[in-house]
Amino acid sequence: RKEVEQDPGPFNVPEGATVAFNCTYSNSASQSFFWYRQDCRKEPKLLMSVYSSGNEDGRFTAQLNRASQYISLLIRDSKLSDSATYLCVVNRRTALIFGKGTTLSVSS
Amino acid sequence: GAGVSQSPSNKVTEKGKDVELRCDPISGHTALYWYRQSLGQGLEFLIYFQGNSAPDKSGLPSDRFSAERTGGSVSTLTIQRTQQEDSAVYLCALDPGDYGYTFGSGTRLTVV
C-alpha cells in the first residue's frame, strides 16, 4: 500500500462548481497533514494545513479523519485560477511524503 | 520560491557523466530537504539535513547519489554516472513545520 494515495483525476468542472478531493494515508503515526498546490512546471506551494477539527480558508475546507486515515479538500465556487494539481501531504518522521496529486481543470 | 535559490535551473548531461546540483538558502534554516519529481510522478523524498545531526539518507535511490551541506547553509546534490532514469526535476525545500515547506524552483535534469 502506498503511503499516500489520491485519485489522480482529472476532475473537469465548470466555474462555480464545488469539487472534493480525497486522500488516504497508511502511517497511523503521522501527525502533520497538508494540502499543496502545484501549477504546471512549477514548484509545489503550501495551500493549507489540515487539522483534526477541520479548517477553512476562504473557499477551501480541509478535513482530517484520523480513525479512517483519510484527508479531504473541498473547493467551493471554483475559479479558472484553481486549475492545478493538488497534492496531499503527510509526515513520516522527519520527512513530508507527497501523494501523486489530483488534477483539477476548471472551465468557463 | 522565496527563501531558497537553486542552480542551475536546467541541466542537460550525457549518460555516464557526473552532475552537481546546488541549493542555497537565502536565510538561515536549519532543516533542508532534497526531493525529486519525475515526469508524471509524485515528489520522492531523497535526503534531509538538520543542523549538525547526521543526515537522513533513507530516500537516496542508489549509491550514485550523495549530498552534503556545508556550514549549515549551502547544499549540493551529486549524481555520479548519470542514467536516463535520473532525468527529473530536483527540488530543494526548507523547514517543515506547522506551515509546511518552502520549495526552490528546482533544477530540471535531462540525461541524454
gemmi code that builds the backbone of each chain (N, CA, C; Angstrom):
import gemmi

chains = {
    "A": [
        ("ARG", (0.853, -1.202, 0.000), (0.000, 0.000, 0.000), (0.879, 1.239, 0.000)),
        ("LYS", (0.562, 2.211, -0.858), (1.333, 3.436, -0.912), (1.095, 4.250, 0.347)),
        ("GLU", (2.099, 5.044, 0.717), (1.968, 5.837, 1.937), (0.854, 6.866, 1.838)),
        ("VAL", (0.730, 7.486, 0.680), (-0.301, 8.495, 0.462), (-0.939, 8.212, -0.892)),
        ("GLU", (-2.236, 8.011, -0.894), (-2.937, 7.687, -2.138), (-4.005, 8.725, -2.442)),
        ("GLN", (-4.031, 9.134, -3.690), (-5.020, 10.095, -4.163), (-5.580, 9.621, -5.490)),
        ("ASP", (-6.810, 9.994, -5.762), (-7.388, 9.794, -7.079), (-6.713, 10.783, -8.026)),
        ("PRO", (-6.054, 10.309, -9.080), (-5.301, 11.235, -9.942), (-6.183, 12.161, -10.774)),
        ("GLY", (-7.470, 11.805, -10.924), (-8.352, 12.606, -11.765), (-8.067, 12.329, -13.237)),
        ("PRO", (-8.242, 13.279, -14.140), (-8.525, 14.681, -13.820), (-9.990, 14.927, -13.470)),
        ("PHE", (-10.178, 15.948, -12.670), (-11.509, 16.446, -12.382), (-11.736, 17.655, -13.293)),
        ("ASN", (-12.735, 17.557, -14.146), (-13.078, 18.655, -15.059), (-14.406, 19.238, -14.607)),
        ("VAL", (-14.376, 20.487, -14.136), (-15.599, 21.091, -13.598), (-15.802, 22.470, -14.199)),
        ("PRO", (-17.055, 22.948, -14.232), (-17.303, 24.318, -14.695), (-17.048, 25.311, -13.573)),
        ("GLU", (-16.831, 26.546, -13.961), (-16.690, 27.614, -12.966), (-17.886, 27.605, -12.033)),
        ("GLY", (-17.639, 27.845, -10.752), (-18.715, 27.905, -9.793), (-19.059, 26.583, -9.136)),
        ("ALA", (-18.519, 25.512, -9.664), (-18.818, 24.184, -9.108), (-18.109, 23.976, -7.773)),
        ("THR", (-18.622, 23.036, -7.023), (-17.960, 22.561, -5.806), (-17.317, 21.218, -6.110)),
        ("VAL", (-16.079, 21.064, -5.703), (-15.361, 19.831, -6.001), (-14.644, 19.359, -4.741)),
        ("ALA", (-14.603, 18.041, -4.566), (-13.967, 17.462, -3.379), (-12.892, 16.465, -3.781)),
        ("PHE", (-11.754, 16.547, -3.115), (-10.657, 15.608, -3.320), (-10.456, 14.798, -2.048)),
        ("ASN", (-10.135, 13.534, -2.234), (-9.900, 12.652, -1.096), (-8.497, 12.087, -1.131)),
        ("CYS", (-8.045, 11.697, 0.041), (-6.690, 11.173, 0.181), (-6.695, 10.203, 1.360)),
        ("THR", (-5.982, 9.105, 1.225), (-5.781, 8.197, 2.357), (-4.293, 8.027, 2.604)),
        ("TYR", (-3.951, 7.779, 3.855), (-2.544, 7.581, 4.204), (-2.402, 6.332, 5.046)),
        ("SER", (-1.227, 5.737, 5.008), (-1.057, 4.421, 5.631), (-0.383, 4.472, 7.002)),
        ("ASN", (0.344, 5.542, 7.307), (1.113, 5.597, 8.544), (0.280, 6.215, 9.667)),
        ("SER", (-0.174, 5.389, 10.585), (-1.031, 5.879, 11.665), (-0.280, 6.793, 12.631)),
        ("ALA", (1.048, 6.797, 12.561), (1.835, 7.660, 13.441), (1.988, 9.074, 12.894)),
        ("SER", (1.512, 9.320, 11.698), (1.642, 10.656, 11.106), (0.916, 11.682, 11.954)),
        ("GLN", (1.542, 12.852, 12.064), (0.981, 13.904, 12.907), (0.720, 15.203, 12.162)),
        ("SER", (1.350, 15.367, 11.015), (1.215, 16.618, 10.276), (0.633, 16.325, 8.905)),
        ("PHE", (-0.306, 17.188, 8.506), (-1.031, 16.951, 7.266), (-1.216, 18.278, 6.537)),
        ("PHE", (-1.063, 18.227, 5.214), (-1.144, 19.450, 4.426), (-1.781, 19.161, 3.076)),
        ("TRP", (-2.275, 20.225, 2.463), (-2.570, 20.217, 1.035), (-1.649, 21.230, 0.381)),
        ("TYR", (-1.013, 20.794, -0.707), (-0.185, 21.668, -1.516), (-0.823, 21.793, -2.891)),
        ("ARG", (-0.489, 22.872, -3.552), (-0.941, 23.102, -4.920), (0.299, 23.187, -5.803)),
        ("GLN", (0.211, 22.552, -6.982), (1.316, 22.630, -7.927), (0.785, 22.988, -9.306)),
        ("ASP", (1.246, 24.110, -9.814), (0.912, 24.507, -11.176), (1.907, 23.859, -12.130)),
        ("CYS", (1.496, 23.772, -13.392), (2.308, 23.079, -14.396), (3.721, 23.648, -14.445)),
        ("ARG", (4.712, 22.763, -14.298), (6.125, 23.114, -14.401), (6.568, 24.127, -13.337)),
        ("LYS", (5.853, 24.129, -12.228), (6.225, 24.996, -11.112), (6.449, 24.147, -9.865)),
        ("GLU", (7.084, 24.759, -8.843), (7.278, 24.033, -7.606), (5.986, 23.990, -6.797)),
        ("PRO", (5.826, 22.994, -5.927), (4.628, 22.936, -5.084), (4.616, 24.106, -4.091)),
        ("LYS", (3.410, 24.565, -3.793), (3.261, 25.639, -2.805), (2.194, 25.232, -1.806)),
        ("LEU", (2.446, 25.560, -0.542), (1.506, 25.205, 0.505), (0.169, 25.894, 0.293)),
        ("LEU", (-0.888, 25.096, 0.284), (-2.243, 25.632, 0.194), (-2.801, 25.818, 1.598)),
        ("MET", (-2.771, 24.760, 2.391), (-3.246, 24.864, 3.760), (-2.837, 23.651, 4.568)),
        ("SER", (-2.695, 23.865, 5.861), (-2.501, 22.751, 6.792), (-3.862, 22.116, 7.063)),
        ("VAL", (-3.849, 20.897, 7.571), (-5.087, 20.192, 7.871), (-5.077, 19.811, 9.341)),
        ("TYR", (-6.129, 20.179, 10.044), (-6.213, 19.912, 11.470), (-7.388, 18.978, 11.758)),
        ("SER", (-7.290, 18.290, 12.886), (-8.316, 17.300, 13.234), (-9.700, 17.917, 13.348)),
        ("SER", (-9.734, 19.164, 13.773), (-11.013, 19.834, 13.960), (-11.598, 20.338, 12.655)),
        ("GLY", (-10.828, 20.182, 11.578), (-11.244, 20.735, 10.293), (-10.924, 22.219, 10.248)),
        ("ASN", (-10.588, 22.710, 9.088), (-10.277, 24.122, 8.976), (-10.646, 24.649, 7.598)),
        ("GLU", (-10.897, 25.938, 7.579), (-11.411, 26.586, 6.380), (-10.559, 27.811, 6.072)),
        ("ASP", (-10.334, 28.030, 4.788), (-9.608, 29.220, 4.343), (-10.313, 29.714, 3.097)),
        ("GLY", (-11.211, 30.660, 3.290), (-11.978, 31.177, 2.158), (-12.831, 30.087, 1.541)),
        ("ARG", (-12.606, 29.806, 0.263), (-13.410, 28.814, -0.447), (-12.918, 27.378, -0.212)),
        ("PHE", (-11.861, 27.221, 0.539), (-11.227, 25.924, 0.742), (-11.482, 25.406, 2.158)),
        ("THR", (-11.899, 24.140, 2.235), (-12.115, 23.493, 3.527), (-11.381, 22.163, 3.548)),
        ("ALA", (-10.611, 21.945, 4.601), (-9.873, 20.690, 4.749), (-10.388, 19.941, 5.964)),
        ("GLN", (-10.457, 18.626, 5.826), (-10.919, 17.773, 6.917), (-9.937, 16.614, 7.095)),
        ("LEU", (-9.812, 16.181, 8.349), (-8.950, 15.046, 8.669), (-9.737, 14.064, 9.518)),
        ("ASN", (-9.690, 12.803, 9.153), (-10.303, 11.739, 9.943), (-9.186, 10.765, 10.306)),
        ("ARG", (-8.680, 10.896, 11.525), (-7.532, 10.067, 11.944), (-7.905, 8.587, 12.034)),
        ("ALA", (-9.124, 8.319, 12.475), (-9.536, 6.916, 12.649), (-9.527, 6.190, 11.304)),
        ("SER", (-9.969, 6.885, 10.265), (-10.019, 6.284, 8.930), (-8.766, 6.583, 8.125)),
        ("GLN", (-7.878, 7.441, 8.670), (-6.658, 7.848, 7.970), (-7.020, 8.412, 6.596)),
        ("TYR", (-7.844, 9.410, 6.662), (-8.464, 9.980, 5.477), (-8.432, 11.499, 5.584)),
        ("ILE", (-8.077, 12.142, 4.472), (-7.995, 13.604, 4.415), (-8.802, 14.060, 3.212)),
        ("SER", (-9.461, 15.197, 3.357), (-10.231, 15.703, 2.228), (-9.981, 17.195, 2.042)),
        ("LEU", (-10.242, 17.641, 0.827), (-10.184, 19.060, 0.479), (-11.421, 19.384, -0.336)),
        ("LEU", (-12.147, 20.393, 0.093), (-13.348, 20.839, -0.603), (-13.090, 22.238, -1.147)),
        ("ILE", (-13.363, 22.424, -2.416), (-13.240, 23.739, -3.045), (-14.629, 24.169, -3.494)),
        ("ARG", (-15.072, 25.281, -2.964), (-16.388, 25.818, -3.347), (-16.218, 26.930, -4.371)),
        ("ASP", (-17.263, 27.137, -5.196), (-17.283, 28.242, -6.163), (-15.967, 28.261, -6.965)),
        ("SER", (-15.685, 27.183, -7.636), (-14.408, 27.027, -8.357), (-14.153, 28.176, -9.321)),
        ("LYS", (-12.893, 28.609, -9.367), (-12.449, 29.651, -10.288), (-11.517, 29.030, -11.337)),
        ("LEU", (-11.409, 29.712, -12.474), (-10.476, 29.242, -13.508), (-9.070, 29.097, -12.926)),
        ("SER", (-8.726, 30.016, -12.026), (-7.381, 30.030, -11.444), (-7.129, 28.883, -10.462)),
        ("ASP", (-8.180, 28.128, -10.146), (-7.982, 26.954, -9.276), (-7.431, 25.771, -10.044)),
        ("SER", (-7.386, 25.854, -11.354), (-6.856, 24.751, -12.168), (-5.403, 24.502, -11.810)),
        ("ALA", (-5.135, 23.292, -11.349), (-3.796, 22.933, -10.866), (-3.840, 21.470, -10.430)),
        ("THR", (-2.701, 21.002, -9.930), (-2.661, 19.687, -9.298), (-2.578, 19.880, -7.792)),
        ("TYR", (-3.408, 19.153, -7.062), (-3.485, 19.293, -5.614), (-2.848, 18.059, -4.969)),
        ("LEU", (-1.867, 18.322, -4.121), (-1.060, 17.258, -3.522), (-1.425, 17.082, -2.055)),
        ("CYS", (-1.727, 15.863, -1.680), (-1.979, 15.512, -0.289), (-0.634, 15.153, 0.345)),
        ("VAL", (-0.370, 15.682, 1.539), (0.958, 15.539, 2.132), (0.841, 15.122, 3.596)),
        ("VAL", (1.650, 14.141, 3.967), (1.624, 13.580, 5.318), (3.058, 13.413, 5.798)),
        ("ASN", (3.298, 13.614, 7.081), (4.676, 13.436, 7.538), (4.983, 11.975, 7.862)),
        ("ARG", (6.256, 11.597, 7.645), (6.807, 10.318, 8.068), (8.093, 10.663, 8.797)),
        ("ARG", (8.011, 10.622, 10.130), (9.136, 11.074, 10.968), (9.538, 12.476, 10.531)),
        ("THR", (10.750, 12.652, 10.030), (11.241, 13.990, 9.721), (10.860, 14.477, 8.333)),
        ("ALA", (10.385, 13.609, 7.468), (10.124, 13.999, 6.084), (8.638, 14.149, 5.810)),
        ("LEU", (8.318, 14.951, 4.816), (6.950, 15.034, 4.311), (6.832, 14.134, 3.087)),
        ("ILE", (5.783, 13.321, 3.073), (5.547, 12.385, 1.977), (4.374, 12.905, 1.168)),
        ("PHE", (4.592, 13.004, -0.136), (3.615, 13.606, -1.032), (2.869, 12.539, -1.820)),
        ("GLY", (1.558, 12.721, -1.945), (0.817, 11.930, -2.900), (1.139, 12.387, -4.310)),
        ("LYS", (0.691, 11.612, -5.295), (0.984, 11.962, -6.682), (0.130, 13.107, -7.184)),
        ("GLY", (-0.914, 13.429, -6.438), (-1.698, 14.591, -6.804), (-2.970, 14.284, -7.564)),
        ("THR", (-3.910, 15.206, -7.443), (-5.178, 15.159, -8.176), (-5.236, 16.387, -9.049)),
        ("THR", (-5.478, 16.174, -10.328), (-5.506, 17.285, -11.268), (-6.920, 17.846, -11.397)),
        ("LEU", (-7.019, 19.156, -11.263), (-8.288, 19.869, -11.408), (-8.209, 20.801, -12.598)),
        ("SER", (-9.240, 20.742, -13.433), (-9.348, 21.664, -14.556), (-10.709, 22.335, -14.458)),
        ("VAL", (-10.698, 23.655, -14.300), (-11.925, 24.436, -14.209), (-12.114, 25.182, -15.524)),
        ("SER", (-13.290, 25.031, -16.115), (-13.533, 25.641, -17.421), (-14.676, 26.653, -17.344)),
        ("SER", (-14.657, 27.610, -18.258), (-15.698, 28.649, -18.275), (-16.881, 28.212, -19.106)),
    ],
    "B": [
        ("GLY", (11.220, 29.413, -5.153), (10.398, 30.171, -4.232), (11.241, 31.067, -3.351)),
        ("ALA", (10.570, 31.999, -2.712), (11.281, 32.926, -1.846), (11.964, 32.166, -0.721)),
        ("GLY", (13.225, 32.525, -0.439), (13.932, 31.900, 0.666), (14.912, 30.847, 0.244)),
        ("VAL", (14.851, 30.342, -0.969), (15.772, 29.300, -1.404), (16.029, 29.418, -2.896)),
        ("SER", (17.303, 29.390, -3.249), (17.723, 29.513, -4.644), (18.369, 28.209, -5.094)),
        ("GLN", (17.998, 27.731, -6.289), (18.600, 26.518, -6.816), (19.277, 26.813, -8.151)),
        ("SER", (20.400, 26.121, -8.361), (21.107, 26.290, -9.625), (21.767, 24.979, -10.039)),
        ("PRO", (21.915, 24.750, -11.349), (21.298, 25.529, -12.416), (19.803, 25.267, -12.486)),
        ("SER", (19.090, 26.065, -13.243), (17.652, 25.838, -13.386), (17.396, 24.682, -14.353)),
        ("ASN", (18.290, 24.530, -15.311), (18.203, 23.430, -16.263), (19.589, 22.857, -16.480)),
        ("LYS", (19.651, 21.523, -16.631), (20.918, 20.877, -16.873), (20.696, 19.701, -17.817)),
        ("VAL", (21.397, 19.711, -18.935), (21.383, 18.576, -19.852), (22.764, 17.939, -19.792)),
        ("THR", (22.798, 16.646, -19.557), (24.075, 15.966, -19.440), (24.042, 14.649, -20.190)),
        ("GLU", (25.212, 14.188, -20.543), (25.293, 12.903, -21.230), (25.300, 11.762, -20.222)),
        ("LYS", (24.688, 10.679, -20.606), (24.684, 9.485, -19.774), (26.113, 9.121, -19.378)),
        ("GLY", (26.288, 8.839, -18.081), (27.598, 8.456, -17.583), (28.382, 9.593, -16.950)),
        ("LYS", (27.962, 10.833, -17.212), (28.644, 11.979, -16.621), (28.146, 12.222, -15.196)),
        ("ASP", (28.965, 12.916, -14.405), (28.559, 13.320, -13.063), (27.945, 14.715, -13.127)),
        ("VAL", (26.973, 14.974, -12.259), (26.379, 16.309, -12.170), (26.301, 16.729, -10.717)),
        ("GLU", (26.328, 18.037, -10.521), (26.218, 18.606, -9.182), (25.139, 19.674, -9.199)),
        ("LEU", (24.193, 19.542, -8.297), (23.078, 20.485, -8.200), (23.224, 21.242, -6.890)),
        ("ARG", (22.846, 22.507, -6.925), (23.099, 23.363, -5.770), (21.824, 23.944, -5.203)),
        ("CYS", (21.776, 24.026, -3.862), (20.665, 24.655, -3.166), (21.243, 25.678, -2.202)),
        ("ASP", (20.778, 26.901, -2.296), (21.340, 27.985, -1.499), (20.224, 28.683, -0.727)),
        ("PRO", (20.082, 28.365, 0.552), (19.067, 29.071, 1.346), (19.437, 30.541, 1.485)),
        ("ILE", (18.473, 31.403, 1.253), (18.744, 32.840, 1.332), (18.876, 33.276, 2.783)),
        ("SER", (18.063, 32.671, 3.649), (18.173, 32.987, 5.064), (18.458, 31.717, 5.843)),
        ("GLY", (18.816, 31.840, 7.088), (19.209, 30.681, 7.868), (18.064, 29.749, 8.190)),
        ("HIS", (18.151, 28.528, 7.717), (17.190, 27.483, 8.063), (17.980, 26.253, 8.456)),
        ("THR", (17.631, 25.648, 9.561), (18.414, 24.504, 9.982), (18.028, 23.247, 9.225)),
        ("ALA", (16.788, 23.133, 8.765), (16.326, 21.912, 8.112), (16.265, 22.118, 6.599)),
        ("LEU", (16.885, 21.213, 5.860), (16.922, 21.295, 4.397), (16.680, 19.910, 3.816)),
        ("TYR", (15.856, 19.858, 2.782), (15.444, 18.598, 2.168), (15.723, 18.639, 0.670)),
        ("TRP", (15.994, 17.470, 0.112), (16.012, 17.292, -1.333), (14.908, 16.299, -1.723)),
        ("TYR", (14.184, 16.658, -2.775), (13.174, 15.798, -3.371), (13.446, 15.741, -4.874)),
        ("ARG", (12.873, 14.745, -5.528), (12.868, 14.775, -6.975), (11.475, 14.406, -7.473)),
        ("GLN", (11.165, 14.906, -8.659), (9.863, 14.668, -9.261), (10.079, 14.276, -10.707)),
        ("SER", (9.816, 13.017, -10.998), (9.916, 12.528, -12.367), (8.624, 12.842, -13.097)),
        ("LEU", (8.686, 12.832, -14.428), (7.537, 13.196, -15.250), (6.327, 12.356, -14.871)),
        ("GLY", (5.245, 13.047, -14.507), (4.009, 12.354, -14.187), (4.000, 11.649, -12.852)),
        ("GLN", (5.052, 11.847, -12.075), (5.157, 11.177, -10.779), (5.053, 12.175, -9.627)),
        ("GLY", (4.841, 11.643, -8.452), (4.818, 12.476, -7.268), (6.212, 12.830, -6.807)),
        ("LEU", (6.288, 13.657, -5.786), (7.587, 14.031, -5.214), (8.139, 12.868, -4.407)),
        ("GLU", (9.417, 12.587, -4.625), (10.101, 11.495, -3.955), (11.145, 12.070, -3.015)),
        ("PHE", (11.033, 11.771, -1.725), (11.991, 12.233, -0.739), (13.351, 11.596, -0.992)),
        ("LEU", (14.413, 12.408, -0.937), (15.767, 11.899, -1.149), (16.598, 11.940, 0.127)),
        ("ILE", (16.752, 13.143, 0.716), (17.667, 13.293, 1.852), (17.268, 14.510, 2.671)),
        ("TYR", (17.629, 14.466, 3.949), (17.256, 15.516, 4.898), (18.462, 15.890, 5.745)),
        ("PHE", (18.706, 17.196, 5.893), (19.745, 17.724, 6.766), (19.083, 18.538, 7.879)),
        ("GLN", (19.543, 18.324, 9.106), (19.051, 19.093, 10.250), (20.222, 19.473, 11.120)),
        ("GLY", (20.615, 20.713, 11.081), (21.682, 21.217, 11.927), (22.940, 20.374, 11.804)),
        ("ASN", (23.495, 19.982, 12.941), (24.721, 19.182, 12.974), (24.454, 17.687, 13.069)),
        ("SER", (23.187, 17.307, 13.011), (22.850, 15.879, 13.099), (23.228, 15.162, 11.813)),
        ("ALA", (23.414, 13.848, 11.927), (23.687, 13.046, 10.738), (22.489, 13.143, 9.789)),
        ("PRO", (22.734, 13.316, 8.499), (21.611, 13.433, 7.561), (20.828, 12.136, 7.454)),
        ("ASP", (19.551, 12.265, 7.158), (18.687, 11.124, 6.873), (18.776, 10.845, 5.374)),
        ("LYS", (19.494, 9.799, 5.014), (19.736, 9.481, 3.604), (18.811, 8.380, 3.095)),
        ("SER", (17.768, 8.084, 3.842), (16.967, 6.899, 3.556), (16.281, 6.925, 2.196)),
        ("GLY", (16.141, 8.107, 1.605), (15.456, 8.201, 0.325), (16.353, 8.147, -0.894)),
        ("LEU", (17.648, 8.160, -0.706), (18.553, 8.141, -1.865), (18.375, 6.823, -2.616)),
        ("PRO", (18.141, 6.876, -3.933), (17.801, 5.671, -4.684), (18.959, 4.723, -4.946)),
        ("SER", (20.173, 5.216, -4.937), (21.336, 4.345, -5.160), (22.576, 5.030, -4.629)),
        ("ASP", (23.679, 4.296, -4.593), (24.926, 4.894, -4.088), (25.556, 5.845, -5.080)),
        ("ARG", (24.914, 6.025, -6.225), (25.409, 7.055, -7.160), (25.010, 8.454, -6.691)),
        ("PHE", (24.071, 8.505, -5.760), (23.571, 9.772, -5.249), (24.224, 10.088, -3.914)),
        ("SER", (24.653, 11.329, -3.757), (25.182, 11.775, -2.476), (24.858, 13.252, -2.325)),
        ("ALA", (24.882, 13.713, -1.098), (24.608, 15.131, -0.849), (25.397, 15.572, 0.361)),
        ("GLU", (25.720, 16.832, 0.368), (26.361, 17.400, 1.535), (25.825, 18.802, 1.774)),
        ("ARG", (26.034, 19.238, 2.999), (25.629, 20.592, 3.361), (26.766, 21.209, 4.139)),
        ("THR", (27.304, 22.276, 3.600), (28.481, 22.901, 4.199), (28.073, 24.086, 5.070)),
        ("GLY", (28.601, 24.113, 6.263), (28.373, 25.246, 7.157), (26.921, 25.474, 7.496)),
        ("GLY", (26.112, 24.423, 7.385), (24.703, 24.555, 7.720), (23.928, 25.434, 6.759)),
        ("SER", (24.520, 25.693, 5.568), (23.832, 26.586, 4.635), (23.686, 25.913, 3.271)),
        ("VAL", (24.604, 26.179, 2.372), (24.508, 25.668, 1.005), (24.581, 24.140, 0.995)),
        ("SER", (23.742, 23.547, 0.145), (23.770, 22.093, -0.027), (23.983, 21.755, -1.496)),
        ("THR", (24.732, 20.683, -1.740), (24.905, 20.191, -3.097), (24.480, 18.731, -3.163)),
        ("LEU", (23.779, 18.398, -4.226), (23.382, 17.021, -4.510), (24.190, 16.568, -5.712)),
        ("THR", (24.919, 15.488, -5.556), (25.779, 14.984, -6.625), (25.238, 13.652, -7.118)),
        ("ILE", (25.153, 13.539, -8.426), (24.760, 12.270, -9.044), (25.930, 11.822, -9.915)),
        ("GLN", (26.445, 10.659, -9.613), (27.576, 10.125, -10.378), (27.065, 9.180, -11.453)),
        ("ARG", (27.791, 9.146, -12.552), (27.497, 8.196, -13.639), (25.993, 8.233, -13.958)),
        ("THR", (25.526, 9.400, -14.340), (24.087, 9.597, -14.543), (23.503, 8.603, -15.534)),
        ("GLN", (22.257, 8.232, -15.250), (21.475, 7.329, -16.104), (20.237, 8.073, -16.590)),
        ("GLN", (19.626, 7.571, -17.629), (18.447, 8.246, -18.174), (17.315, 8.297, -17.152)),
        ("GLU", (17.217, 7.303, -16.299), (16.145, 7.312, -15.299), (16.368, 8.365, -14.215)),
        ("ASP", (17.544, 9.004, -14.213), (17.790, 10.098, -13.273), (17.143, 11.397, -13.748)),
        ("SER", (16.670, 11.430, -14.976), (16.027, 12.644, -15.504), (14.803, 12.971, -14.663)),
        ("ALA", (14.772, 14.187, -14.134), (13.694, 14.599, -13.230), (13.925, 16.055, -12.861)),
        ("VAL", (12.974, 16.598, -12.125), (13.178, 17.900, -11.503), (13.606, 17.645, -10.062)),
        ("TYR", (14.730, 18.224, -9.675), (15.255, 18.066, -8.323), (14.944, 19.335, -7.546)),
        ("LEU", (14.225, 19.146, -6.447), (13.726, 20.265, -5.665), (14.359, 20.282, -4.278)),
        ("CYS", (14.740, 21.456, -3.854), (15.259, 21.682, -2.510), (14.141, 22.339, -1.698)),
        ("ALA", (14.009, 21.966, -0.438), (12.954, 22.532, 0.395), (13.510, 22.838, 1.776)),
        ("LEU", (12.919, 23.829, 2.415), (13.374, 24.272, 3.736), (12.272, 24.132, 4.766)),
        ("ASP", (12.669, 23.788, 5.977), (11.854, 23.896, 7.191), (10.458, 23.329, 7.206)),
        ("PRO", (10.318, 22.067, 7.396), (8.968, 21.574, 7.634), (8.509, 22.013, 9.013)),
        ("GLY", (7.274, 22.200, 9.152), (6.741, 22.630, 10.442), (5.242, 22.774, 10.296)),
        ("ASP", (4.673, 23.549, 11.157), (3.225, 23.732, 11.070), (2.804, 24.367, 9.753)),
        ("TYR", (3.724, 25.039, 9.123), (3.369, 25.720, 7.883), (3.969, 25.042, 6.664)),
        ("GLY", (4.426, 23.811, 6.813), (4.909, 23.061, 5.661), (6.227, 23.593, 5.129)),
        ("TYR", (6.588, 23.175, 3.938), (7.863, 23.503, 3.338), (7.770, 24.713, 2.424)),
        ("THR", (8.937, 25.324, 2.209), (9.113, 26.272, 1.118), (10.059, 25.631, 0.126)),
        ("PHE", (9.622, 25.503, -1.108), (10.433, 24.859, -2.134), (11.170, 25.885, -2.984)),
        ("GLY", (12.352, 25.484, -3.456), (13.007, 26.223, -4.518), (12.318, 25.922, -5.832)),
        ("SER", (12.737, 26.626, -6.883), (12.099, 26.435, -8.185), (12.632, 25.213, -8.917)),
        ("GLY", (13.659, 24.578, -8.363), (14.104, 23.296, -8.872), (15.141, 23.355, -9.963)),
        ("THR", (15.801, 22.218, -10.162), (16.715, 22.015, -11.290), (16.131, 20.908, -12.149)),
        ("ARG", (15.902, 21.226, -13.434), (15.389, 20.220, -14.362), (16.582, 19.519, -14.993)),
        ("LEU", (16.766, 18.253, -14.642), (17.895, 17.474, -15.150), (17.423, 16.557, -16.268)),
        ("THR", (18.116, 16.639, -17.395), (17.833, 15.754, -18.520), (19.104, 14.996, -18.859)),
        ("VAL", (19.015, 13.683, -18.835), (20.160, 12.831, -19.170), (19.911, 12.236, -20.550)),
        ("VAL", (20.830, 12.529, -21.470), (20.638, 12.080, -22.855), (21.670, 11.003, -23.230)),
    ],
}
model = gemmi.Model(1)
for chain_id, residues in chains.items():
    chain = gemmi.Chain(chain_id)
    for i, (resn, *xyz) in enumerate(residues, 1):
        res = gemmi.Residue()
        res.name, res.seqid = resn, gemmi.SeqId(i, " ")
        for name, pos in zip(("N", "CA", "C"), xyz):
            atom = gemmi.Atom()
            atom.name, atom.element = name, gemmi.Element(name[0])
            atom.pos, atom.b_iso = gemmi.Position(*pos), 0.0
            res.add_atom(atom)
        chain.add_residue(res)
    model.add_chain(chain)
structure = gemmi.Structure()
structure.add_model(model)
structure.setup_entities()
